[in-house]
């Protein structure tokens, strides 16, 4: 499971058509791993991480049509 924050800019090129660009700023990730063993009790490993970075090399570009 993960959650991210990507602020961006939206520009309308035509009346119902827009171009959007955004950049990755921050994110959080949480994982749960279950380990099943034959002769031992089952275990659960939970881990989480928080990432705060400005990655300008990962620029997202999107095209949006409004109807």
C-alpha positions, 0 to 999 in steps of 0.5 A: 500500500502506498500514498504519494504527493505530486503537485502539478500544473494544468493548462487548458489548450482548447475548450475541453482539452488540457495538458497536465504536468506534475513532479514527485515530491513525497510518498509513504509506503507500508508493507505487510509480509506473512511468513508461514513455516511448517514447524514454527508459528506463523510470523508477520513482518510490517514495515513502513517508509516515508520518502520526502524528495524533489525528483525533477528527473521524474516529470509526469505528463498527462492529457485530459479531455473534459466532456 
